[in-house]
Amino acid sequence: MSHAAQLRSLVAYNRWANERILAASDALAGEEFERKGDDGLSIEGVLGHAVRTQIWWLGNWTGAAVLDFERTRDGLRRAYVDTHDRLDALVASTDESGWERTVEFEFQPGSPLKLPMWQTFTQVMMHGIQHRAEAAALLTRAGRSPGNMDYILWLLGRA
């Protein structure tokens, strides 16, 4: 399987899984959505971090301006819709040589890093899985489980 085919699959799964988390969180009152647990995590914070990561990397990959989103539940949802659409467009327009191109980035100023685009893209998809798992645990504690979101079950459901 090519990088492009696998990454298109991961982007489609990412949208589906994010939409399930967002739908489950819609049932929460504002205070439940914003409340931090003993671990310092809130559903709002986890989801905000995940979408900001997608926004930042989209800017890095495309050169587009990295814009923040309105810090409301509606603003968060719009940011997810926008990044999902932009990720779809990016995977649709990137060929195999594009996935192999070197991407430069820094997590700490003065420490430049380089990896192939397909690896950084995969990292963003895996990063989203981590934070959806955190959000799912918080939602489940609040009585709003998003249900099973395994990638393989999503794949089988599409067959």
C-alpha positions in Angstrom: 0.0 0.0 0.0 1.3 3.5 -0.8 1.8 6.2 1.7 -1.0 8.1 0.1 -3.6 5.3 0.4 -2.7 4.6 4.1 -2.7 8.3 5.0 -6.1 8.9 3.3 -7.4 6.0 5.4 -6.0 7.5 8.6 -7.4 10.9 7.8 -10.9 9.5 7.2 -10.7 7.5 10.4 -9.4 10.6 12.2 -12.5 12.6 11.1 -14.9 9.8 12.1 -13.3 9.3 15.5 -13.1 13.0 16.3 -16.8 13.4 15.3 -17.8 10.6 17.7 -15.9 12.3 20.5 -17.4 15.7 19.7 -20.9 14.2 19.5 -20.5 12.5 22.9 -19.2 15.8 24.4 -22.1 17.7 23.0 -24.3 16.0 25.7 -22.3 17.6 28.5 -23.1 20.8 30.3 -20.5 23.5 29.9 -19.1 23.0 33.4 -18.7 19.2 32.7 -17.0 20.0 29.4 -14.6 22.4 31.0 -14.0 20.7 34.4 -10.5 19.6 35.1 -10.0 16.3 36.8 -7.4 15.4 39.5 -5.0 14.8 36.6 -5.4 18.3 35.3 -7.2 17.2 32.2 -10.5 18.5 30.9 -12.4 17.4 27.8 -12.2 21.0 26.5 -8.5 21.1 27.1 -7.7 17.7 25.5 -9.8 18.4 22.4 -8.4 21.9 22.1 -4.8 20.7 22.3 -5.5 18.0 19.6 -7.0 20.4 17.1 -4.3 23.0 17.8 -1.8 20.3 16.9 -3.6 19.6 13.6 -3.7 23.4 12.9 0.0 23.8 13.6 1.1 20.9 11.5 -1.1 21.9 8.6 0.6 25.3 8.6 4.0 23.6 8.7 3.1 21.3 5.8 1.4 23.8 3.6 2.9 27.1 4.5 -0.5 28.5 5.4 -0.9 30.9 8.3 -1.4 29.1 11.6 -4.6 30.7 13.0 -6.1 30.1 16.4 -9.8 29.4 16.8 -12.5 31.0 18.9 -12.3 29.5 22.4 -15.9 28.3 22.6 -17.5 24.9 22.1 -18.8 26.1 18.7 -15.4 27.5 17.8 -13.8 24.2 18.7 -16.2 22.3 16.5 -15.6 24.7 13.6 -11.8 24.3 14.0 -12.3 20.5 13.8 -14.4 20.8 10.6 -11.9 23.1 9.1 -8.9 21.0 9.9 -10.7 17.8 8.7 -11.4 19.5 5.4 -7.9 20.8 5.1 -6.4 17.3 5.9 -8.7 15.7 3.3 -7.5 18.2 0.7 -3.9 17.7 1.6 -4.0 13.9 1.3 -5.9 14.2 -2.0 -3.3 16.5 -3.5 -0.1 14.9 -2.2 1.6 12.3 -4.4 4.2 9.7 -3.2 7.1 12.1 -3.8 5.4 14.7 -1.7 5.0 12.3 1.2 8.8 11.6 1.0 9.8 15.2 1.1 11.7 16.4 4.2 9.7 18.5 6.7 11.6 20.7 9.0 10.2 21.7 12.4 11.2 22.6 16.0 9.6 21.7 19.3 12.2 23.7 21.1 13.7 26.9 19.6 17.2 26.3 18.3 16.7 22.5 18.0 15.7 21.9 14.4 14.4 18.5 13.4 13.8 16.8 10.1 11.6 13.9 9.1 9.8 12.7 5.9 6.4 14.3 5.6 4.6 10.9 5.8 6.2 10.3 9.2 5.2 13.6 10.6 1.7 13.2 9.2 1.4 9.7 10.8 2.6 11.2 14.1 -0.2 13.8 14.0 -2.8 11.0 13.4 -1.3 8.9 16.3 -1.2 12.0 18.5 -4.9 12.4 17.9 -5.5 8.8 19.0 -3.8 9.5 22.3 -5.9 12.5 23.0 -9.1 10.9 21.9 -8.4 8.1 24.4 -8.0 10.7 27.1 -11.2 12.4 26.1 -13.0 9.1 25.9 -12.0 8.2 29.4 -13.2 11.6 30.7 -16.4 11.2 28.8 -17.0 7.7 30.1 -16.5 8.9 33.7 -19.1 11.5 32.9 -21.5 8.9 31.7 -21.1 9.8 28.0 -18.9 7.1 26.5 -18.3 7.5 22.8 -18.2 3.7 22.4 -15.6 1.6 20.7 -13.4 3.6 18.3 -10.9 1.0 17.2 -9.5 1.6 13.7 -10.0 -2.0 12.7 -13.7 -1.8 13.5 -14.0 1.4 11.5 -12.3 -0.3 8.6 -14.6 -3.3 8.8 -17.7 -1.1 9.1 -16.7 0.5 5.7 -16.3 -2.8 3.9 
